[in-house]
């Protein structure tokens, strides 16, 4: 955490009275609020979640093969945990360049809903999920994946799309927009 700095005495709460809280305490409160909000965005109910809970036919044999390949290639060393990533920082382009060189250290993204979030990588340099899988194999694993391997991993990644407020998560381009300003 940064060194606490005193806030101006003119800083006020919503009620308009001056506050005696140091800036770092307000900063911590904002961080807590953001973390609480992000936890509300968890999308469970994916086919992969259902398979993990014992519903054997929730994923197809090809998707299961993709999951096994995902694990055996080492993708799970970074993309792990309940969110299949999102809980550590790593260098990108370990073996070969991957997108723009900066920043060098990136948060490993969660792969939940990855099929709905194109383009991929920190700079949007991979327009499709198969292209992203291919490039990750080269850059992070030093492996040239075959087309069947890429297809199997993409099939698995498609099982990670969950539901939010009872509806399957969809790409932004197919999400209905409401309100006159967005029509």
GROMACS elastic network, one bead per residue, 0.5 to 0.9 nm:
[ bonds ]
;  ai    aj funct       b0    kb
    1     4     6  0.82702   500
    1    24     6  0.82617   500
    1    28     6  0.89249   500
    2     5     6  0.86938   500
    2    24     6  0.77595   500
    3    24     6  0.77854   500
    4    22     6  0.71770   500
    4    23     6  0.65645   500
    4    24     6  0.50946   500
    4    25     6  0.83308   500
    5    22     6  0.70209   500
    5    23     6  0.61797   500
    5    24     6  0.69505   500
    6     9     6  0.87192   500
    6    21     6  0.86804   500
    6    22     6  0.55232   500
    6    23     6  0.60241   500
    6    24     6  0.82814   500
    7    10     6  0.81874   500
    7    11     6  0.68528   500
    7    19     6  0.89212   500
    7    20     6  0.85762   500
    7    21     6  0.80492   500
    7    22     6  0.59580   500
    7    23     6  0.53991   500
    7    24     6  0.89130   500
    8    11     6  0.56024   500
    8    23     6  0.89313   500
    9    12     6  0.79422   500
    9    18     6  0.62711   500
    9    19     6  0.71369   500
    9    20     6  0.78088   500
   10    17     6  0.86301   500
   10    18     6  0.59988   500
   10    19     6  0.80492   500
   11    16     6  0.86583   500
   11    17     6  0.82764   500
   11    18     6  0.57792   500
   11    19     6  0.63048   500
   11    20     6  0.88518   500
   12    15     6  0.73530   500
   12    16     6  0.52927   500
   12    17     6  0.53272   500
   12    19     6  0.53838   500
   12    20     6  0.89635   500
   13    16     6  0.55113   500
   13    17     6  0.60312   500
   13    18     6  0.66339   500
   13    19     6  0.62272   500
   14    17     6  0.77885   500
   15    18     6  0.88356   500
   16    19     6  0.89093   500
   19    22     6  0.82965   500
   21    24     6  0.81929   500
   21    25     6  0.63050   500
   21    26     6  0.69189   500
   22    25     6  0.55117   500
   22    26     6  0.67706   500
   22    27     6  0.88662   500
   23    26     6  0.51077   500
   23    27     6  0.60685   500
   23    28     6  0.85969   500
   24    28     6  0.60916   500
   24    29     6  0.85766   500
   25    28     6  0.50393   500
   25    29     6  0.62558   500
   25    30     6  0.87267   500
   26    30     6  0.62930   500
   26    31     6  0.86915   500
   27    30     6  0.51274   500
   27    31     6  0.62931   500
   27    32     6  0.86868   500
   28    31     6  0.50281   500
   28    32     6  0.61667   500
   28    33     6  0.86142   500
   29    32     6  0.50294   500
   29    33     6  0.61799   500
   29    34     6  0.86771   500
   30    33     6  0.50175   500
   30    34     6  0.62151   500
   30    35     6  0.86241   500
   31    34     6  0.51213   500
   31    35     6  0.61500   500
   31    36     6  0.85672   500
   32    35     6  0.51210   500
   32    36     6  0.61108   500
   32    37     6  0.85808   500
   33    36     6  0.51185   500
   33    37     6  0.61741   500
   33    38     6  0.86575   500
   34    37     6  0.50491   500
   34    38     6  0.61371   500
   34    39     6  0.86627   500
   35    38     6  0.50875   500
   35    39     6  0.62541   500
   35    40     6  0.87862   500
   36    39     6  0.52246   500
   36    40     6  0.65815   500
   37    40     6  0.51842   500
   37    41     6  0.69469   500
   38    41     6  0.52831   500
   38    42     6  0.73808   500
   39    42     6  0.57691   500
   40    43     6  0.86126   500
   41   164     6  0.75664   500
   42    83     6  0.85053   500
   42   112     6  0.88617   500
   42   162     6  0.86793   500
   42   163     6  0.87754   500
   42   164     6  0.76228   500
   43    46     6  0.76686   500
   43   112     6  0.76374   500
   43   113     6  0.80596   500
   43   161     6  0.78806   500
   43   162     6  0.50060   500
   43   163     6  0.52162   500
   43   164     6  0.53194   500
   43   165     6  0.85137   500
   43   168     6  0.89260   500
   43   169     6  0.80563   500
   44    49     6  0.69287   500
   44   112     6  0.89192   500
   44   160     6  0.88860   500
   44   161     6  0.83694   500
   44   162     6  0.51227   500
   44   163     6  0.58306   500
   44   164     6  0.73981   500
   45    48     6  0.79698   500
   45    49     6  0.58200   500
   45    50     6  0.64799   500
   45   160     6  0.88899   500
   45   161     6  0.81991   500
   45   162     6  0.51067   500
   45   163     6  0.56612   500
   45   164     6  0.85614   500
   45   166     6  0.89558   500
   45   168     6  0.86800   500
   46    49     6  0.50605   500
   46    50     6  0.63829   500
   46    51     6  0.86496   500
   46   112     6  0.86523   500
   46   113     6  0.87899   500
   46   159     6  0.62472   500
   46   160     6  0.54583   500
   46   161     6  0.52810   500
   46   163     6  0.66011   500
   46   168     6  0.83798   500
   47    50     6  0.50309   500
   47    51     6  0.61632   500
   47    52     6  0.86413   500
   47    55     6  0.87866   500
   47    58     6  0.53612   500
   47    59     6  0.62915   500
   47   158     6  0.87832   500
   47   159     6  0.52012   500
   47   160     6  0.66696   500
   47   161     6  0.74272   500
   47   162     6  0.73896   500
   48    52     6  0.61652   500
   48    53     6  0.86076   500
   48    58     6  0.69931   500
   48    59     6  0.67161   500
   48   156     6  0.81900   500
   48   157     6  0.89890   500
   48   158     6  0.89359   500
   48   159     6  0.52249   500
   48   160     6  0.57505   500
   48   161     6  0.83005   500
   48   162     6  0.87080   500
   49    52     6  0.50647   500
   49    53     6  0.62850   500
   49    54     6  0.88858   500
   49    55     6  0.88881   500
   49    58     6  0.86832   500
   49   159     6  0.84447   500
   49   160     6  0.76754   500
   49   162     6  0.83571   500
   50    53     6  0.50311   500
   50    54     6  0.65812   500
   50    55     6  0.55444   500
   50    56     6  0.82208   500
   50    58     6  0.61692   500
   50    59     6  0.85689   500
   51    54     6  0.51834   500
   51    56     6  0.55663   500
   51    57     6  0.71979   500
   51    58     6  0.52729   500
   51    59     6  0.65351   500
   52    55     6  0.71700   500
   52    56     6  0.83310   500
   53    56     6  0.86177   500
   54    57     6  0.88061   500
   54    58     6  0.86842   500
   55    58     6  0.55462   500
   55    59     6  0.84487   500
   56    59     6  0.70517   500
   56    60     6  0.88491   500
   57    60     6  0.66298   500
   57    61     6  0.88664   500
   58   159     6  0.87684   500
   59    62     6  0.81304   500
   59    63     6  0.59408   500
   59    64     6  0.65324   500
   59   156     6  0.82747   500
   59   159     6  0.70963   500
   60    63     6  0.51341   500
   60    64     6  0.62056   500
   60    65     6  0.85565   500
   60   155     6  0.88974   500
   60   156     6  0.89561   500
   61    64     6  0.50037   500
   61    65     6  0.60601   500
   61    66     6  0.85728   500
   62    66     6  0.62119   500
   62    67     6  0.86945   500
   62   151     6  0.88036   500
   62   152     6  0.59601   500
   62   153     6  0.88020   500
   62   155     6  0.68923   500
   62   156     6  0.77162   500
   63    67     6  0.62606   500
   63    68     6  0.86784   500
   63   152     6  0.61299   500
   63   153     6  0.72967   500
   63   154     6  0.81420   500
   63   155     6  0.50150   500
   63   157     6  0.80818   500
   63   158     6  0.82981   500
   63   159     6  0.74324   500
   64    68     6  0.62119   500
   64    69     6  0.85438   500
   64   152     6  0.82748   500
   64   155     6  0.85332   500
   64   156     6  0.66194   500
   65    68     6  0.50710   500
   65    69     6  0.61097   500
   65    70     6  0.84729   500
   65   152     6  0.63909   500
   65   153     6  0.78612   500
   65   155     6  0.88742   500
   65   156     6  0.77777   500
   66    70     6  0.59523   500
   66    71     6  0.85983   500
   66   149     6  0.73035   500
   66   150     6  0.82918   500
   66   151     6  0.78132   500
   66   154     6  0.72127   500
   66   155     6  0.64043   500
   66   156     6  0.50206   500
   66   157     6  0.80679   500
   67    71     6  0.63108   500
   67    72     6  0.86309   500
   67   152     6  0.78521   500
   67   153     6  0.65206   500
   67   155     6  0.85598   500
   67   156     6  0.54604   500
   67   157     6  0.80507   500
   68    71     6  0.51827   500
   68    72     6  0.60788   500
   68    73     6  0.85748   500
   68   153     6  0.87515   500
   69    73     6  0.58919   500
   69    74     6  0.84506   500
   69    75     6  0.86447   500
   69   149     6  0.75643   500
   69   152     6  0.78122   500
   69   153     6  0.69099   500
   70    73     6  0.56108   500
   70    74     6  0.65934   500
   70    75     6  0.54169   500
   70    76     6  0.67616   500
   70   152     6  0.88586   500
   70   153     6  0.62639   500
   70   156     6  0.82693   500
   71    74     6  0.53687   500
   71    75     6  0.58621   500
   71    76     6  0.54367   500
   71    77     6  0.82002   500
   72    75     6  0.76495   500
   72    76     6  0.83207   500
   73    76     6  0.81415   500
   73   137     6  0.86832   500
   73   141     6  0.76632   500
   73   143     6  0.89217   500
   74    77     6  0.55222   500
   74    78     6  0.80159   500
   74   141     6  0.76324   500
   75    78     6  0.60901   500
   75    79     6  0.60016   500
   75    80     6  0.82245   500
   75   137     6  0.87591   500
   75   140     6  0.87489   500
   75   141     6  0.80846   500
   76    80     6  0.50394   500
   76    81     6  0.85876   500
   76    84     6  0.76509   500
   76    85     6  0.82056   500
   77    80     6  0.64333   500
   78    84     6  0.82970   500
   78    85     6  0.63015   500
   78    86     6  0.86778   500
   78    87     6  0.85779   500
   78    88     6  0.74274   500
   78    89     6  0.85817   500
   78    90     6  0.78911   500
   78   108     6  0.66957   500
   79    83     6  0.80245   500
   79    86     6  0.73227   500
   79    87     6  0.83853   500
   79    88     6  0.88482   500
   79   108     6  0.69095   500
   79   109     6  0.75491   500
   79   110     6  0.69138   500
   79   111     6  0.72579   500
   80    83     6  0.69362   500
   80    86     6  0.81330   500
   80    87     6  0.80178   500
   80   110     6  0.84262   500
   81    84     6  0.50592   500
   81    85     6  0.62080   500
   81    86     6  0.84032   500
   81    87     6  0.77464   500
   82    85     6  0.76901   500
   82   110     6  0.89893   500
   83    86     6  0.64911   500
   83    87     6  0.81033   500
   83   109     6  0.87759   500
   83   110     6  0.53316   500
   83   111     6  0.67091   500
   83   112     6  0.60246   500
   84    87     6  0.86322   500
   84   109     6  0.81702   500
   84   110     6  0.53157   500
   84   111     6  0.54331   500
   84   112     6  0.65969   500
   84   160     6  0.87907   500
   85    88     6  0.73550   500
   85   107     6  0.86941   500
   85   108     6  0.57730   500
   85   109     6  0.53803   500
   85   111     6  0.61813   500
   85   112     6  0.83115   500
   86    89     6  0.81948   500
   86   107     6  0.63983   500
   86   108     6  0.51126   500
   86   111     6  0.79338   500
   87   107     6  0.73370   500
   87   108     6  0.68345   500
   87   109     6  0.78614   500
   87   110     6  0.78490   500
   88   106     6  0.84616   500
   88   107     6  0.57774   500
   88   108     6  0.58389   500
   88   109     6  0.85530   500
   89   105     6  0.63561   500
   89   106     6  0.52859   500
   89   108     6  0.55797   500
   89   109     6  0.89739   500
   90   104     6  0.82780   500
   90   105     6  0.54257   500
   90   106     6  0.55513   500
   90   107     6  0.63891   500
   90   108     6  0.64492   500
   91    94     6  0.63963   500
   91   103     6  0.86922   500
   91   104     6  0.55848   500
   91   106     6  0.62158   500
   91   107     6  0.87396   500
   92    95     6  0.87025   500
   92    96     6  0.87471   500
   92    97     6  0.76626   500
   92    98     6  0.65010   500
   92    99     6  0.86910   500
   92   101     6  0.81065   500
   92   103     6  0.86701   500
   92   104     6  0.63867   500
   92   105     6  0.66157   500
   92   106     6  0.68844   500
   92   139     6  0.75473   500
   92   140     6  0.69406   500
   93    99     6  0.80721   500
   93   101     6  0.80713   500
   93   104     6  0.85498   500
   93   136     6  0.82402   500
   93   138     6  0.85541   500
   93   140     6  0.57093   500
   94    97     6  0.73530   500
   94    98     6  0.84929   500
   94   139     6  0.60242   500
   94   140     6  0.52950   500
   94   141     6  0.78716   500
   94   142     6  0.83197   500
   95   138     6  0.72339   500
   95   139     6  0.51090   500
   95   140     6  0.58444   500
   95   141     6  0.69919   500
   95   142     6  0.56598   500
   96   138     6  0.65796   500
   96   140     6  0.72235   500
   96   142     6  0.73298   500
   97   100     6  0.79247   500
   97   101     6  0.71675   500
   97   138     6  0.88286   500
   97   139     6  0.60099   500
   97   140     6  0.89479   500
   98   101     6  0.71580   500
   98   121     6  0.84301   500
   98   125     6  0.86086   500
   98   135     6  0.71954   500
   98   136     6  0.77173   500
   98   138     6  0.87350   500
   98   139     6  0.58972   500
   98   140     6  0.84079   500
   99   102     6  0.86335   500
   99   121     6  0.72681   500
   99   122     6  0.76687   500
   99   123     6  0.64045   500
   99   124     6  0.80411   500
   99   125     6  0.58908   500
   99   126     6  0.82456   500
  100   103     6  0.78519   500
  100   122     6  0.81056   500
  100   123     6  0.65289   500
  100   125     6  0.82533   500
  101   104     6  0.61583   500
  102   105     6  0.79011   500
  103   106     6  0.67178   500
  103   122     6  0.87923   500
  106   109     6  0.84961   500
  106   122     6  0.80432   500
  109   112     6  0.87929   500
  109   121     6  0.87816   500
  110   113     6  0.82844   500
  110   114     6  0.77397   500
  111   115     6  0.83458   500
  111   157     6  0.73027   500
  111   160     6  0.70800   500
  111   161     6  0.88055   500
  112   115     6  0.81973   500
  112   157     6  0.80225   500
  112   158     6  0.89702   500
  112   159     6  0.88023   500
  112   160     6  0.50709   500
  112   161     6  0.59551   500
  112   162     6  0.72462   500
  113   116     6  0.55550   500
  113   117     6  0.68568   500
  113   157     6  0.81237   500
  113   158     6  0.76348   500
  113   159     6  0.85107   500
  113   160     6  0.56370   500
  113   162     6  0.63800   500
  113   169     6  0.70025   500
  113   170     6  0.83218   500
  113   171     6  0.88488   500
  114   117     6  0.53069   500
  114   118     6  0.75439   500
  114   120     6  0.86423   500
  114   129     6  0.79782   500
  114   157     6  0.68710   500
  114   158     6  0.74292   500
  114   160     6  0.72411   500
  114   161     6  0.70476   500
  115   118     6  0.71508   500
  115   128     6  0.88308   500
  115   129     6  0.67184   500
  115   154     6  0.82311   500
  115   157     6  0.66844   500
  115   158     6  0.55603   500
  115   159     6  0.86922   500
  115   160     6  0.78694   500
  115   161     6  0.68416   500
  115   170     6  0.86393   500
  115   171     6  0.78252   500
  116   158     6  0.87066   500
  116   161     6  0.75836   500
  116   169     6  0.73261   500
  116   170     6  0.57311   500
  116   172     6  0.73960   500
  117   120     6  0.72105   500
  117   129     6  0.89762   500
  117   170     6  0.86593   500
  117   171     6  0.61178   500
  117   172     6  0.76296   500
  118   121     6  0.88508   500
  118   124     6  0.76943   500
  118   126     6  0.78730   500
  118   127     6  0.61652   500
  118   128     6  0.62400   500
  118   129     6  0.71318   500
  118   171     6  0.79521   500
  119   123     6  0.85383   500
  119   125     6  0.69016   500
  119   126     6  0.57183   500
  119   128     6  0.62707   500
  119   129     6  0.79258   500
  119   132     6  0.87318   500
  120   123     6  0.73587   500
  120   125     6  0.63188   500
  120   127     6  0.62893   500
  120   128     6  0.71418   500
  120   129     6  0.72807   500
  120   131     6  0.88997   500
  120   132     6  0.64242   500
  121   124     6  0.51350   500
  121   125     6  0.63196   500
  121   126     6  0.66207   500
  121   132     6  0.76542   500
  122   125     6  0.78384   500
  123   126     6  0.83714   500
  124   127     6  0.68711   500
  125   132     6  0.85215   500
  126   129     6  0.74115   500
  126   130     6  0.87386   500
  126   131     6  0.58619   500
  126   132     6  0.53173   500
  126   135     6  0.80925   500
  127   130     6  0.88229   500
  127   131     6  0.69410   500
  127   132     6  0.75634   500
  128   131     6  0.52598   500
  128   132     6  0.62823   500
  128   133     6  0.87972   500
  129   133     6  0.61921   500
  129   134     6  0.85835   500
  129   154     6  0.67936   500
  129   157     6  0.88096   500
  130   133     6  0.51435   500
  130   134     6  0.61691   500
  130   135     6  0.86458   500
  130   147     6  0.88535   500
  130   150     6  0.61877   500
  130   151     6  0.70217   500
  130   153     6  0.84899   500
  130   154     6  0.63002   500
  131   134     6  0.50832   500
  131   135     6  0.61434   500
  131   136     6  0.85394   500
  131   150     6  0.86092   500
  132   135     6  0.51687   500
  132   136     6  0.60267   500
  132   137     6  0.85755   500
  133   136     6  0.51299   500
  133   137     6  0.62150   500
  133   138     6  0.88329   500
  133   145     6  0.84424   500
  133   150     6  0.63142   500
  133   153     6  0.75710   500
  133   154     6  0.73971   500
  134   137     6  0.53007   500
  134   138     6  0.66458   500
  134   139     6  0.88461   500
  134   143     6  0.88557   500
  134   144     6  0.71911   500
  134   145     6  0.62219   500
  134   146     6  0.84077   500
  134   147     6  0.85756   500
  134   150     6  0.64713   500
  135   138     6  0.52089   500
  135   139     6  0.59739   500
  135   140     6  0.81405   500
  135   144     6  0.84925   500
  135   145     6  0.89879   500
  136   139     6  0.51101   500
  136   140     6  0.53437   500
  136   141     6  0.69373   500
  136   142     6  0.85524   500
  136   143     6  0.86846   500
  137   140     6  0.57821   500
  137   142     6  0.61445   500
  137   143     6  0.51352   500
  137   144     6  0.60817   500
  137   145     6  0.62651   500
  138   141     6  0.57532   500
  138   144     6  0.55550   500
  138   145     6  0.77465   500
  139   142     6  0.58351   500
  139   143     6  0.79398   500
  140   143     6  0.81739   500
  141   144     6  0.86013   500
  145   148     6  0.81482   500
  145   149     6  0.59296   500
  145   150     6  0.62787   500
  146   149     6  0.51298   500
  146   150     6  0.62263   500
  146   151     6  0.86031   500
  147   150     6  0.50580   500
  147   151     6  0.60690   500
  147   152     6  0.85712   500
  148   151     6  0.50197   500
  148   152     6  0.60925   500
  148   153     6  0.86331   500
  149   152     6  0.51365   500
  149   153     6  0.62201   500
  149   154     6  0.85422   500
  150   153     6  0.52315   500
  150   154     6  0.60723   500
  150   155     6  0.84930   500
  151   154     6  0.50908   500
  151   155     6  0.60354   500
  151   156     6  0.86697   500
  152   156     6  0.63413   500
  152   157     6  0.86926   500
  153   156     6  0.50479   500
  153   157     6  0.61542   500
  153   158     6  0.86442   500
  154   158     6  0.61733   500
  154   159     6  0.88818   500
  155   158     6  0.52251   500
  155   159     6  0.69221   500
  156   159     6  0.53413   500
  156   160     6  0.73056   500
  157   160     6  0.54598   500
  157   161     6  0.78184   500
  158   161     6  0.60163   500
  159   162     6  0.80650   500
  161   168     6  0.72388   500
  161   169     6  0.64044   500
  161   170     6  0.83313   500
  162   167     6  0.82772   500
  162   168     6  0.58473   500
  162   169     6  0.59691   500
  163   166     6  0.57192   500
  163   169     6  0.53810   500
  164   167     6  0.54042   500
  164   168     6  0.64021   500
  164   169     6  0.62870   500
  165   168     6  0.85055   500
  167   170     6  0.87036   500
  169   172     6  0.89973   500
  169   175     6  0.87010   500
  170   173     6  0.81484   500
  170   174     6  0.64972   500
  170   175     6  0.62081   500
  171   174     6  0.56228   500
  171   175     6  0.64042   500
  172   175     6  0.50351   500
  172   176     6  0.83411   500
  173   176     6  0.82094   500
  174   177     6  0.88734   500
  177   182     6  0.62902   500
  177   183     6  0.69500   500
  178   181     6  0.82395   500
  178   182     6  0.64124   500
  178   183     6  0.70133   500
  179   182     6  0.56477   500
  179   183     6  0.66240   500
  180   183     6  0.53360   500
